[in-house]
């Protein structure tokens, strides 16, 4: 599985550089293997079975995760930008007694020190130069089979490789248990789609507590032999453009929102090395896709997945893609579209609830047996997304939860948001302008639709007239528009709809 694959790749590429970051640190496979083994000896003595990992996207954070994989402990991805309430809920649910982190990081991020924290800097000081040399040469001289035998106890298929927490609109996040087998099978599927090459370098700017950051940015490069450049802030667009140029990045990962930012700050001469760009986590805006290609000469291909599916369900191959689609299902993944009320399959090409089954599906929600049962229908995971299949290509219509119920009618919010974004883009007065569309309670109609627009004084009459011209019915047009300085985002690069709902309720309901 993942440890055996990592050990084989490390032994066969011992002197090849595999990861680097913005601090200037760069490590070969041999150095990664050595450092991980040395760290794992200390992690084995950490208090508690579940260890919270609090690192940005960095070499140090990657080593922490690899090292913990070489123990019987389970890493808990702690979202350091989540609310204090959510963080404390996660720590309590997982009975965390140790938080593994970096002193430099928490000081820079202004995170309060906690008595449960163990700092990687302190462990590094306790590892002598002789220990480093002995471990390095042991890794270099031992046979790969000897190393596999040494660590095989930690490589069982059903071992929980990580606990990652959802970031939805529910009262508390849910802990998704992903196994060694989930991750290994997913990476095998990605490998076929990405057609990796020896000189590939992934721009790894997504956080490790996010499923794409953990699986695609961290483990995928290690297991296939690609390089990864870690950077802690995916919205530092200008700096990332310079990194793409300097480090000859070949594969980009991001959201529609992030690609919009890249498009504003990047220049064509910076991205000559890029051969693949994938978007996920939110629907790719048509204007972003077209303008990114026009300006930079790069096609953005869509993929689809959620935490419970170990990052990816489907993706567009670069040689067989459909604009507007999230691609074909990956190897061994079965997808069907059903009526959300009856769970009967709908005709091909019709919208319905997306169900998926395959080796990538989570073990279950941590200590949430009832919610785990509710998440499945006859061995199929219920994604909560609405979509359709056309010629084996999957198209996402909206989230089931992103519908407003107005006067008994279910109104999808994504088409409204897409059209509003197009209108604002074409208006051209502010290239940075963004928007989001949400639903909040209404005492008379059940719910109401609110458009959130970056800038000042959005003109409701003008915008709704334009929406009308673009086929958005009166029922689906926002009842209110609110100005905002910036659209809040999650660390994954997705729009933070939960925060926007709180903002709108405060402005329109509580005021």
C-alpha positions as CSV (number, residue, x, y, z in Angstrom):
1,X,0.0,0.0,0.0
2,X,1.1,3.6,0.5
3,X,4.1,2.8,2.8
4,X,5.4,0.0,0.6
5,X,5.0,2.2,-2.5
6,X,6.8,5.1,-0.8
7,X,9.7,2.9,0.3
8,X,10.1,1.4,-3.2
9,X,10.1,4.8,-4.8
10,X,12.5,6.2,-2.2
11,X,15.0,3.4,-2.6
12,X,14.9,3.6,-6.4
13,X,15.2,7.4,-6.5
14,X,17.3,7.9,-3.4
15,X,19.1,11.0,-4.6
16,X,16.3,12.6,-6.5
17,X,14.8,15.9,-5.2
18,X,11.2,15.3,-4.3
19,X,10.0,18.2,-2.2
20,X,10.9,21.8,-1.5
21,X,9.1,24.9,0.0
22,X,9.2,28.6,0.3
23,X,11.7,28.5,3.3
24,X,14.4,27.3,0.9
25,X,14.3,23.7,2.2
26,X,14.7,21.0,-0.4
27,X,14.9,17.3,0.2
28,X,15.7,14.2,-1.8
29,X,13.8,10.9,-1.3
30,X,16.7,9.6,0.8
31,X,16.5,12.6,3.1
32,X,12.7,12.4,3.3
33,X,13.0,8.7,4.3
34,X,15.7,9.4,6.8
35,X,13.9,12.3,8.5
36,X,10.6,10.5,8.6
37,X,12.1,7.5,10.3
38,X,13.9,9.7,12.9
39,X,10.7,11.7,13.6
40,X,8.6,8.5,13.8
41,X,10.6,7.3,16.7
42,X,9.6,10.3,18.7
43,X,6.0,10.3,17.5
44,X,5.6,6.8,18.8
45,X,6.0,8.2,22.3
46,X,3.4,11.0,21.9
47,X,0.5,10.8,24.3
48,X,-2.7,9.6,22.8
49,X,-3.7,7.6,19.7
50,X,-4.9,10.5,17.7
51,X,-2.3,13.2,17.0
52,X,-3.5,16.6,15.8
53,X,-1.2,17.9,13.0
54,X,-1.0,21.7,12.9
55,X,1.3,22.7,10.0
56,X,1.0,24.8,6.9
57,X,1.8,23.4,3.4
58,X,5.5,22.9,3.9
59,X,8.3,20.4,3.9
60,X,8.1,20.2,7.7
61,X,4.3,19.5,7.6
62,X,4.9,16.8,4.9
63,X,7.5,15.1,7.1
64,X,5.2,15.2,10.1
65,X,2.5,13.3,8.1
66,X,4.9,10.8,6.6
67,X,6.5,10.1,10.0
68,X,3.2,9.5,11.7
69,X,2.3,7.0,8.9
70,X,5.2,5.0,10.2
71,X,3.5,4.5,13.6
72,X,0.2,3.2,14.9
73,X,-0.9,6.7,15.6
74,X,-3.6,8.5,13.5
75,X,-3.1,12.0,12.2
76,X,-6.0,14.4,12.7
77,X,-6.0,17.3,10.2
78,X,-6.6,20.4,12.3
79,X,-8.0,23.3,10.4
80,X,-6.1,26.2,11.8
81,X,-8.3,28.8,10.2
82,X,-11.6,27.3,11.4
83,X,-13.5,28.8,14.3
84,X,-12.2,28.2,17.8
85,X,-15.4,26.3,18.5
86,X,-14.9,23.9,15.6
87,X,-11.3,23.3,16.5
88,X,-12.1,22.5,20.1
89,X,-14.9,20.2,19.0
90,X,-12.5,18.2,16.8
91,X,-9.9,18.0,19.6
92,X,-12.5,16.8,22.1
93,X,-14.1,14.3,19.7
94,X,-10.7,12.7,18.9
95,X,-9.6,12.9,22.5
96,X,-6.4,14.6,21.3
97,X,-3.7,14.8,23.9
98,X,-0.9,15.9,21.6
99,X,-0.8,18.6,18.9
100,X,2.2,18.3,16.7
101,X,3.2,21.6,15.2
102,X,6.0,24.2,14.6
103,X,6.9,27.0,17.0
104,X,7.8,29.2,14.1
105,X,4.4,28.6,12.4
106,X,2.2,29.3,15.4
107,X,4.1,32.5,16.1
108,X,3.8,33.7,12.6
109,X,0.1,32.6,12.4
110,X,-0.5,34.2,15.8
111,X,-2.0,30.9,17.2
112,X,-2.1,30.7,20.9
113,X,0.2,28.1,22.5
114,X,-1.4,25.1,24.0
115,X,-0.1,22.8,26.7
116,X,-0.7,19.8,24.4
117,X,1.7,21.1,21.7
118,X,4.9,19.4,20.8
119,X,7.2,21.4,18.5
120,X,9.1,19.9,15.6
121,X,12.0,22.3,16.4
122,X,12.5,20.8,19.8
123,X,12.6,17.2,18.4
124,X,15.1,18.3,15.8
125,X,17.4,19.6,18.5
126,X,17.3,16.2,20.2
127,X,18.4,14.3,17.1
128,X,22.2,14.1,17.0
129,X,24.3,14.4,13.9
130,X,25.4,10.8,14.4
131,X,21.8,9.6,14.5
132,X,21.1,11.3,11.3
133,X,24.2,9.8,9.5
134,X,23.5,6.3,10.9
135,X,19.9,6.4,9.8
136,X,20.7,7.8,6.4
137,X,23.3,5.1,5.6
138,X,21.0,2.4,7.0
139,X,18.2,3.6,4.6
140,X,20.7,3.7,1.8
141,X,22.3,0.3,2.4
142,X,19.3,-1.8,3.6
143,X,17.3,-3.7,0.9
144,X,13.9,-2.4,0.1
145,X,12.3,-5.6,1.2
146,X,14.0,-5.3,4.6
147,X,12.5,-1.8,5.0
148,X,9.1,-3.0,3.8
149,X,9.2,-5.8,6.4
150,X,10.2,-3.4,9.1
151,X,7.2,-1.1,8.5
152,X,4.5,-3.4,7.1
153,X,2.6,-3.4,10.4
154,X,1.7,0.2,9.7
155,X,0.6,-0.5,6.1
156,X,-2.5,-2.6,6.6
157,X,-5.2,-1.8,4.1
158,X,-7.9,-0.9,6.6
159,X,-5.7,1.2,8.9
160,X,-7.0,4.8,9.1
161,X,-4.4,6.9,7.3
162,X,-5.9,10.2,8.3
163,X,-8.9,11.9,10.0
164,X,-10.0,14.9,7.9
165,X,-12.9,17.1,8.9
166,X,-15.6,18.4,6.7
167,X,-16.3,22.2,6.5
168,X,-20.0,22.4,5.7
169,X,-22.9,24.4,7.1
170,X,-23.8,21.8,9.8
171,X,-23.5,22.5,13.5
172,X,-20.2,20.6,13.7
173,X,-17.7,19.2,11.2
174,X,-17.7,15.4,10.6
175,X,-14.5,13.3,10.9
176,X,-13.9,11.4,7.7
177,X,-11.8,8.3,8.1
178,X,-9.7,7.6,5.0
179,X,-7.7,4.3,5.0
180,X,-4.4,3.3,3.5
181,X,-6.3,1.5,0.7
182,X,-8.5,4.5,0.0
183,X,-5.4,6.6,-0.6
184,X,-3.5,4.0,-2.5
185,X,-6.3,3.2,-4.9
186,X,-7.1,6.9,-5.5
187,X,-3.5,7.6,-6.4
188,X,-3.4,4.7,-8.8
189,X,-6.4,6.3,-10.6
190,X,-4.9,9.8,-10.6
191,X,-1.7,8.4,-12.1
192,X,-3.6,7.1,-15.1
193,X,-5.3,10.5,-15.7
194,X,-2.3,12.7,-15.1
195,X,0.1,10.6,-17.1
196,X,2.9,11.7,-14.8
197,X,6.4,12.3,-16.1
198,X,9.8,12.2,-14.3
199,X,10.2,16.0,-14.4
200,X,6.7,16.8,-13.1
201,X,6.5,19.3,-10.2
202,X,3.1,20.0,-8.6
203,X,2.3,23.4,-7.1
204,X,1.2,22.2,-3.7
205,X,-0.4,25.2,-2.1
206,X,-3.5,23.5,-0.6
207,X,-3.4,22.7,3.1
208,X,-2.9,19.2,4.4
209,X,-6.1,19.3,6.4
210,X,-7.9,19.5,3.1
211,X,-8.3,16.2,1.2
212,X,-6.7,17.5,-2.0
213,X,-3.8,18.8,0.0
214,X,-3.3,15.6,1.8
215,X,-3.8,13.1,-1.0
216,X,-2.8,14.9,-4.2
217,X,-0.2,17.5,-3.0
218,X,1.5,15.2,-0.3
219,X,1.1,11.5,-1.1
220,X,0.7,11.5,-4.9
221,X,4.1,13.0,-5.7
222,X,5.8,10.7,-3.2
223,X,4.3,7.6,-4.7
224,X,4.6,8.4,-8.4
225,X,8.0,10.1,-8.3
226,X,7.0,13.6,-9.0
227,X,8.2,16.7,-7.3
228,X,6.2,19.0,-5.0
229,X,6.7,22.7,-4.2
230,X,4.9,23.5,-1.0
231,X,3.6,27.0,-0.3
232,X,1.3,28.0,2.6
233,X,-1.0,30.6,1.0
234,X,-2.9,29.7,-2.2
235,X,-4.2,33.3,-2.5
236,X,-0.7,34.8,-2.7
237,X,-1.2,35.0,-6.4
238,X,1.7,37.2,-7.4
239,X,4.2,35.2,-5.4
240,X,2.9,31.9,-6.8
241,X,3.3,33.1,-10.3
242,X,7.0,33.7,-9.6
243,X,7.3,30.3,-8.1
244,X,5.8,28.6,-11.1
245,X,8.5,30.3,-13.3
246,X,11.4,29.7,-11.0
247,X,10.6,26.1,-10.1
248,X,9.3,25.0,-13.5
249,X,5.9,23.9,-12.1
250,X,4.2,21.5,-14.5
251,X,0.9,20.7,-12.7
252,X,-1.5,23.3,-11.2
253,X,-4.3,22.5,-8.7
254,X,-6.9,25.0,-7.7
255,X,-10.5,26.2,-7.5
256,X,-12.4,28.5,-9.9
257,X,-11.8,31.3,-7.3
258,X,-8.1,30.7,-7.2
259,X,-7.7,30.5,-11.0
260,X,-9.5,33.9,-11.2
261,X,-6.8,35.3,-8.9
262,X,-4.0,33.5,-10.9
263,X,-5.3,35.0,-14.1
264,X,-5.2,38.5,-12.8
265,X,-1.6,38.3,-11.5
266,X,0.2,35.9,-13.8
267,X,1.9,36.5,-17.2
268,X,2.3,34.0,-20.1
269,X,6.0,34.0,-19.8
270,X,5.8,32.7,-16.2
271,X,3.8,29.5,-17.1
272,X,5.6,28.0,-20.1
273,X,6.4,24.9,-18.0
274,X,2.8,24.1,-17.1
275,X,1.3,21.2,-18.9
276,X,-1.8,20.5,-16.8
277,X,-4.2,22.6,-14.8
278,X,-7.0,21.0,-12.8
279,X,-9.9,22.8,-11.1
280,X,-12.1,21.3,-8.4
281,X,-14.0,21.9,-5.1
282,X,-16.4,24.4,-6.8
283,X,-17.8,24.7,-10.3
284,X,-15.4,26.3,-12.8
285,X,-16.7,29.6,-14.0
286,X,-17.0,29.7,-17.8
287,X,-15.4,33.1,-18.1
288,X,-12.5,32.1,-15.9
289,X,-11.9,29.1,-18.0
290,X,-12.0,31.0,-21.3
291,X,-10.0,34.0,-20.2
292,X,-7.4,31.9,-18.4
293,X,-6.8,30.1,-21.7
294,X,-6.8,33.3,-23.7
295,X,-4.3,35.1,-21.5
296,X,-2.0,32.2,-20.5
297,X,-2.5,29.6,-23.1
298,X,-3.5,26.9,-20.6
299,X,-6.7,24.8,-20.6
300,X,-8.2,24.3,-17.2
301,X,-9.7,20.8,-16.8
302,X,-12.3,20.1,-14.2
303,X,-12.3,17.3,-11.7
304,X,-14.8,16.3,-9.0
305,X,-14.6,14.9,-5.6
306,X,-15.3,15.4,-1.9
307,X,-13.6,14.5,1.3
308,X,-15.6,11.3,1.7
309,X,-14.4,10.1,-1.7
310,X,-10.7,10.6,-1.0
311,X,-10.5,13.7,-3.2
312,X,-11.5,12.5,-6.6
313,X,-14.5,10.7,-8.3
314,X,-14.0,11.9,-11.8
315,X,-11.7,14.0,-14.0
316,X,-11.2,15.1,-17.5
317,X,-8.2,13.5,-19.3
318,X,-6.3,16.1,-21.2
319,X,-6.8,14.2,-24.5
320,X,-10.5,13.5,-24.0
321,X,-12.4,16.3,-22.2
322,X,-15.7,18.2,-22.2
323,X,-15.9,21.8,-21.2
324,X,-18.5,22.2,-18.4
325,X,-18.1,18.6,-17.4
326,X,-16.1,17.2,-14.4
327,X,-15.0,14.3,-16.6
328,X,-15.3,10.6,-16.6
329,X,-15.4,8.5,-13.4
330,X,-12.0,7.2,-12.4
331,X,-11.0,3.5,-12.5
332,X,-13.2,1.1,-10.5
333,X,-15.6,3.9,-9.4
334,X,-19.3,3.3,-10.1
335,X,-21.6,6.3,-10.4
336,X,-25.3,6.4,-10.8
337,X,-27.9,9.2,-10.9
338,X,-31.1,8.8,-8.9
339,X,-34.2,10.6,-7.9
340,X,-33.3,12.3,-4.5
341,X,-36.7,11.2,-3.0
342,X,-37.1,7.7,-4.2
343,X,-33.5,6.7,-5.1
344,X,-34.7,5.2,-8.4
345,X,-32.3,5.7,-11.3
346,X,-33.3,8.5,-13.6
347,X,-33.0,8.3,-17.4
348,X,-29.6,9.0,-19.0
349,X,-29.0,12.7,-19.4
350,X,-31.5,13.7,-16.7
351,X,-30.5,15.5,-13.5
352,X,-30.6,13.7,-10.2
353,X,-28.7,12.9,-7.0
354,X,-25.2,11.5,-7.5
355,X,-24.3,8.2,-5.8
356,X,-20.9,6.7,-6.0
357,X,-19.2,3.4,-5.0
358,X,-15.6,2.3,-5.2
359,X,-12.3,1.6,-3.4
360,X,-11.9,5.3,-2.7
361,X,-14.9,5.7,-0.4
362,X,-14.3,6.4,3.3
363,X,-14.4,3.9,6.1
364,X,-17.0,6.1,7.8
365,X,-17.5,9.1,10.0
366,X,-15.4,9.0,13.2
367,X,-17.6,8.0,16.2
368,X,-20.7,8.9,14.1
369,X,-22.3,5.5,13.4
370,X,-25.8,7.0,12.7
371,X,-24.5,9.6,10.3
372,X,-22.3,7.0,8.6
373,X,-25.4,4.9,7.9
374,X,-27.3,7.9,6.6
375,X,-24.5,8.7,4.2
376,X,-25.0,5.4,2.3
377,X,-27.7,3.8,0.2
378,X,-27.1,0.1,-0.7
379,X,-23.3,0.5,-0.5
380,X,-23.4,3.7,-2.6
381,X,-22.2,6.9,-0.9
382,X,-24.7,9.7,-1.2
383,X,-22.7,12.7,-2.4
384,X,-25.4,15.4,-1.8
385,X,-24.6,16.7,-5.3
386,X,-27.0,17.0,-8.2
387,X,-25.8,16.2,-11.7
388,X,-26.2,14.1,-14.8
389,X,-24.3,11.7,-17.1
390,X,-23.9,12.3,-20.8
391,X,-21.8,9.9,-22.9
392,X,-20.1,8.8,-19.6
393,X,-19.1,12.4,-18.7
394,X,-20.4,13.7,-15.4
395,X,-21.9,17.2,-15.2
396,X,-22.6,18.8,-11.8
397,X,-25.7,21.0,-11.5
398,X,-25.6,22.0,-7.9
399,X,-25.3,20.9,-4.3
400,X,-28.5,19.5,-2.9
401,X,-28.0,21.8,0.1
402,X,-27.5,24.8,-2.3
403,X,-31.2,25.0,-3.2
404,X,-33.5,27.7,-1.9
405,X,-37.1,26.6,-1.1
406,X,-39.3,29.5,-2.1
407,X,-43.1,29.1,-2.0
408,X,-42.7,25.3,-2.2
409,X,-40.4,25.5,-5.3
410,X,-36.8,24.3,-5.1
411,X,-34.6,26.9,-6.7
412,X,-30.9,26.0,-7.6
413,X,-28.5,28.7,-6.6
414,X,-25.5,27.8,-8.7
415,X,-27.0,28.9,-12.1
416,X,-27.9,32.2,-10.5
417,X,-24.4,32.7,-9.2
418,X,-22.9,31.7,-12.6
419,X,-25.0,34.2,-14.5
420,X,-24.4,37.0,-12.0
421,X,-20.7,36.4,-12.2
422,X,-20.8,36.6,-16.0
423,X,-22.7,39.9,-15.8
424,X,-20.2,41.4,-13.4
425,X,-17.3,40.2,-15.5
426,X,-18.7,41.7,-18.7
427,X,-19.5,44.9,-16.9
428,X,-15.7,45.3,-16.8
429,X,-15.6,48.2,-14.3
430,X,-13.6,46.1,-11.8
431,X,-11.7,43.1,-12.9
432,X,-11.5,41.9,-9.2
433,X,-15.2,42.0,-8.7
434,X,-16.7,38.7,-7.4
435,X,-20.0,37.5,-6.1
436,X,-21.8,34.8,-4.3
437,X,-25.5,33.8,-4.0
438,X,-26.9,32.3,-0.9
439,X,-30.3,31.5,0.7
440,X,-31.4,32.7,4.2
441,X,-34.8,32.3,6.1
442,X,-37.8,34.3,5.2
443,X,-40.9,34.3,7.4
444,X,-43.4,34.6,4.5
445,X,-41.8,32.5,1.7
446,X,-39.7,30.1,3.7
447,X,-36.4,31.3,2.2
448,X,-35.1,34.2,0.3
449,X,-32.2,34.6,-2.1
450,X,-29.4,37.1,-1.4
451,X,-26.6,38.2,-3.8
452,X,-23.3,39.2,-2.2
453,X,-21.2,41.4,-4.4
454,X,-17.7,42.7,-3.9
455,X,-17.7,46.5,-4.2
456,X,-20.2,49.1,-3.1
457,X,-23.9,49.7,-3.8
458,X,-24.9,46.9,-6.1
459,X,-27.8,48.0,-8.2
460,X,-30.6,45.5,-7.7
461,X,-32.8,46.8,-10.5
462,X,-30.0,46.7,-13.1
463,X,-28.6,43.3,-12.0
464,X,-32.0,41.6,-11.9
465,X,-32.9,43.0,-15.3
466,X,-29.7,41.5,-16.6
467,X,-30.4,38.2,-15.0
468,X,-33.9,38.3,-16.6
469,X,-32.2,38.8,-20.0
470,X,-30.0,35.8,-19.2
471,X,-32.9,33.4,-18.5
472,X,-33.1,33.6,-14.7
473,X,-36.8,33.8,-13.8
474,X,-38.2,36.3,-11.3
475,X,-38.6,33.6,-8.7
476,X,-34.9,32.9,-8.9
477,X,-33.6,36.5,-8.8
478,X,-32.1,37.7,-5.6
479,X,-34.5,39.6,-3.2
480,X,-31.6,41.6,-1.8
481,X,-28.0,42.5,-2.8
482,X,-25.4,43.2,-0.2
483,X,-22.0,44.8,-0.7
484,X,-18.9,43.2,0.8
485,X,-15.2,44.1,0.8
486,X,-14.0,40.5,-0.2
487,X,-15.7,37.2,-0.6
488,X,-14.5,35.0,2.3
489,X,-12.8,31.7,1.3
490,X,-11.9,28.5,3.0
491,X,-8.3,27.3,3.0
492,X,-9.2,25.0,0.1
493,X,-9.9,28.0,-2.1
494,X,-13.7,27.5,-2.0
495,X,-16.2,30.2,-1.1
496,X,-17.1,30.2,2.6
497,X,-20.9,30.1,2.2
498,X,-21.4,29.5,5.9
499,X,-19.7,32.8,6.8
500,X,-21.7,34.6,4.0
501,X,-25.0,33.3,5.4
502,X,-24.1,34.5,8.9
503,X,-23.2,37.9,7.3
504,X,-26.5,38.1,5.4
505,X,-28.6,37.1,8.4
506,X,-26.9,39.7,10.6
507,X,-27.4,42.4,7.9
508,X,-31.0,41.5,6.9
509,X,-32.7,39.5,9.7
510,X,-31.1,40.6,12.9
511,X,-30.6,44.3,12.1
